[in-house]
Amino acid sequence: MITKEAKMNAADPRQKELEENYKAFEKLLPTFRLQDNGKFVLMRHGAAVNIFDSAKDAIIFAEAQYNDGLYSVQQITTKIVDLGYFSHAVSSGPV
């Protein structure tokens, strides 16, 4: 039996590209450099193409390079991990 999601992905190559790129981006996220935090990565076919200072720059580049529209842009961010009680119990200043 073919699911509704499978039908949608088969019918929409852009959606399939977005999902593939996002999965790849999540795996790549820990490998980006600290100085890339806040910047934007252009993703195509599950790979990082380049890093840009703004989403606008990434989109302008992508539109000039790829006429099929099969790309995505993701912002590079550091993930904050909440350690529960212990993360709130640590002093942030001199004791």
N, C-alpha and C positions, 0 to 999 in steps of 0.2 A: 504494500500500500504506500503510495506517495503522499507525503505530508504536505500541508498547505505551505509551510516554509520552504520545502524543497521545490515546489512549483514556483514560488515567488522568486527564489534564487535563480532558477533556470530561465525564467522569463526576464529577469532584470540583471544583466551583467554588472551594472554599476553597484547594485546592492551586494552582490557576491564579492566584488573588488573591495568595497568598504569593510565588509566583515573579515576578509582575508588580511587586509592591511591592519585592521585594529588588533587582531590576534597577534600578528607579527610585531606590532608596536608594543604591545604589553610585554612580550618576551624581550624586546630590545631595551625597554625603559631603564633597567638597571645598568646598562652598558654606556649610556650617555654620560658625558663629562659634566661635572658640577657647573662649569661655566656655560653649559647649554641650557640650564634651567631657565624656563620662561620663554625659550625660543620655540620655533615651529619646525617640525620635520615633515618633508614631503615623502609620502609613501606611495609606491607603485608595485603591483604584483608581489606584495608581501616583503618588499625590501625598502630600506631607507635610501632615498635618492640624494637628498641634501638637507642641510639645516639652514634656516633663515631667521632673521631677526623679527619678522612679522609674518602673520598669516597672509596678508596682502601680497607680500613679496613672493611667498611660496606659491600662491595661486596664479600670479602673473607669470611666473616661470613655468608652472605646469601647463597653463593654457597655451603658452607659446611652443611647448615641446610636445604635448600630447593632445591631438585633436579628437581622440576618442572619449575624453573625459574620465578615463579610468585611473583615478589617483585619489588620494585623500591627504589631508593635512591634520597633524596632531600636535598639540602643545606638549612640550617636554616639561614635566613637573616632578618634584620630589614627593614621594608618597610619605605621608606622616603616619606612623604606626602608633596607635594608642595602646599603651601597655597597662591600661586600667589604672588602678590605684597607684601603682609605683610611678607612673609617668607624671602624676600630679603631686607626688610627695617629694620630688627632687627639688632642692633649692636652686633658684636661678641667680642668686647673688651671693656675696660673701657672707660667711656665717659668723 
